[in-house]
Amino acid sequence: MTTIKIHNCETGEVIERELNEEELAQQKIDEENEKQNKKEFAAKIKAKAALLEKLGITEEEAKLLLS
Amino acid sequence: MAITKATASSIAPAAKGDLVVGSATNDAAILAVGTNDYVLTAASGEATGLKWAAAAGGGWTSIASGTLSGTSVSMQSISGTYYELVLYINNPYVNTATGLLVRINNDSGLVYSSNWVYADTTAWSNMSGKTGVNWWIASNASGALPTSTSTLSGFMRLPNYAASTGYKVFQLGGWGNTANWGGGAGGIGLSHYEGGSGAITRIDILTENGTSTFSGGTYALYGLK
């Protein structure tokens, strides 16, 4: 069940309800965004590893060079 | 006229802490001592024109707190009467690993940028053009929340949140925990929101993929007066 907890800071009232249509649509967008972010992150890691291999140094050695 | 001990005793013979105060022209009354730590306050509606009351303002006020649950927690109708806000998240964990986002005024546009130095890195990690503030409370190198109870925690400081003009800048801290980092690694971050120029009245804490749900953890929002 996908729910949102709403805390009204003025009254202190707290309710938890299921997502409405607008929120469900945003949820799908968020899901897609996260997939894209994960892809970008994985590509970055891959590119970093490839560069280190090309340079023939380890990650620790690269850090030493940059420190 | 000099007031001697005898004179003072004759007009104020009551209890410890009592005050003799004017209640009208040429008339005096006793104001009994107030509650511990109360301060004397002018009050024209009182017979003596004074009263004891709790000191007003100063320090941090609890605005909202509770347990993280569902896909998001939305703190709404935040008063603009504080100088700044600080949000704490403690021990959050989710049913499926994903990151932690904070969204301002329900704005899901690509209007947030976050920069972090974390774990054993020395360079700033730049996450710009995101749909929320990325918050480093992570159990792996990609910044995902843990899937079981943990001792991870973080804070987010929101100064000048009630300003009606300009971008909003946030300061963040967090703690990550994996075996790769010797059991734990802290991070510091700066983030900014450029979606709107109005005061911040709503803060949402949500799972980054929108579908993972919080299995536990707590949130607490405080305001400084």
Interface residues (C-beta under 8 A of the other chain):
Chain A: T2 T3 I4 K5 I6 H7 N8 C9 E10 T11 G12 V14 E16 L19 Q26 Q27 K28 I29 D30 E31 N33 E34 K35 N37 K38 F41 K63 L66 S67
Chain B: I63 A64 G66 L68 S69 G70 T71 S72 V73 S74 M75 Q76 S77 I78 S79 T98 G99 L101 S108 D120 T122 A123 T131 S142 L206 E208 N209 G210 T211 T213 L221
